[in-house]
Amino acid sequence: MKYIPHLKSQEIKELKKITIDKGAVPFLLKGADMMRPGIVCIENGIKEGEVVLIVDEVKGLSIGIGISLYSKEESDAMTSGKIIQTLHY
């Protein structure tokens, strides 16, 4: 079982980041998983199954925690589909 940090915990500073555009924020805040079109930037080194921090593009706020369904390389090659399973928002 993986440890999933809370958004208010200090451990989130160590997580790799996925940045989403402002259009995807309302969907995330309703609990939706993150789809490829709403993702602006994927930090290098993210692996499939890794716990990641979801960050807002405009203000840089940490707004969610999720699990990457694909590695960075696989995600970069995709144009559609679910990329992050949202766990906490």
C-alpha positions as CSV (number, residue, x, y, z in Angstrom):
1,M,0.0,0.0,0.0
2,K,1.3,3.5,-0.9
3,Y,1.3,6.4,1.5
4,I,-0.9,9.2,0.1
5,P,0.0,12.6,1.7
6,H,-2.7,15.1,2.5
7,L,-2.6,18.5,0.7
8,K,-1.7,20.2,4.0
9,S,1.1,17.9,4.9
10,Q,4.8,18.8,4.5
11,E,5.5,15.7,2.3
12,I,3.8,17.3,-0.7
13,K,6.9,19.4,-1.4
14,E,8.8,16.2,-2.3
15,L,6.2,15.0,-4.9
16,K,6.7,15.5,-8.6
17,K,4.2,17.9,-10.2
18,I,1.6,17.9,-12.9
19,T,0.4,21.4,-13.9
20,I,-3.2,21.8,-15.2
21,D,-4.8,24.7,-17.1
22,K,-7.4,26.9,-15.5
23,G,-10.2,25.2,-17.5
24,A,-9.5,21.9,-15.8
25,V,-9.5,23.3,-12.2
26,P,-13.4,23.3,-11.8
27,F,-13.5,19.7,-12.9
28,L,-10.7,18.7,-10.4
29,L,-12.5,20.5,-7.6
30,K,-15.5,18.3,-8.3
31,G,-13.4,15.2,-8.0
32,A,-12.8,14.4,-11.7
33,D,-9.7,12.5,-12.8
34,M,-7.4,14.6,-15.0
35,M,-7.6,14.1,-18.7
36,R,-4.7,14.8,-21.1
37,P,-6.1,18.0,-22.8
38,G,-6.2,19.8,-19.4
39,I,-2.6,19.1,-18.6
40,V,-0.1,21.8,-19.4
41,C,3.2,20.4,-17.9
42,I,4.4,17.0,-16.7
43,E,7.5,17.1,-14.6
44,N,10.4,14.9,-15.8
45,G,10.9,11.5,-14.2
46,I,7.2,10.7,-13.4
47,K,6.6,7.0,-13.6
48,E,3.4,5.0,-14.0
49,G,1.8,4.5,-10.6
50,E,3.6,7.3,-8.9
51,V,1.8,9.7,-6.5
52,V,1.9,13.2,-7.9
53,L,0.9,16.7,-6.9
54,I,-1.6,18.5,-9.1
55,V,-0.8,22.3,-9.4
56,D,-2.9,25.2,-10.8
57,E,-1.2,26.9,-13.8
58,V,-2.3,30.4,-13.0
59,K,-1.5,30.7,-9.3
60,G,0.8,27.7,-8.8
61,L,-1.4,26.4,-5.9
62,S,-1.3,22.8,-4.9
63,I,-4.9,21.7,-5.5
64,G,-4.8,17.9,-5.7
65,I,-3.0,14.6,-5.2
66,G,-3.3,11.8,-7.7
67,I,-1.7,8.7,-9.1
68,S,-0.1,8.9,-12.6
69,L,-1.5,6.3,-14.9
70,Y,1.3,6.6,-17.3
71,S,5.0,7.6,-17.4
72,K,6.0,11.1,-18.5
73,E,7.1,9.8,-21.9
74,E,3.8,7.9,-22.5
75,S,1.8,10.9,-21.3
76,D,3.7,13.3,-23.6
77,A,2.8,11.1,-26.6
78,M,-0.9,11.1,-25.8
79,T,-3.4,13.7,-27.0
80,S,-6.5,12.4,-25.1
81,G,-7.5,10.1,-22.3
82,K,-7.2,9.9,-18.6
83,I,-3.7,10.6,-17.3
84,I,-4.1,11.1,-13.5
85,Q,-6.4,9.3,-11.1
86,T,-7.4,12.0,-8.6
87,L,-7.2,10.8,-4.9
88,H,-7.5,14.0,-2.9
89,Y,-8.5,17.6,-3.9
